[in-house]
Amino acid sequence: MGVVTTSGIDEIVQDILDITVVGVSDGSFKEEVDTAFWIFEMASDTQRIMGILLIPEFKTVYNAYRREIGSIYGLVMLIEFIKDILYEK
């Protein structure tokens, strides 16, 4: 998974924890590769976190659901990562 952010993400991390940020995702298929993109962005458009995923290959099944679920997975994994870092057990 590749992740790109704006120079600061302190406010957007807090917005993610407060459940006030917008997350959008999409998946696509090109040249026999399943990919997914996701983004969290603040309403003020000042901070964002974006990521791209390569979905593991499964030759017998090519459908949009795998890519869409993969992109949602990226959003969820970022939330879990933030929670793990801020609330280490």
C-alpha angles and dihedrals in degrees: 000000000000120000129193126184140181114259092270127035103168095107095044092049089055090047090052090052091046090048092235100115125096119238123193129181141179138179131209143181122222132161092353093305124117112216136174133198128196136178138189113201134175120237088240090058090228101116134027142169118207133183143181128206135194107218113224113259119257105174098197097054124054112165140133094249094070092054095044093048088047091056092048088048088058091055092048094046091054090052090049091048091052091048092049093051096045097039104035112178 
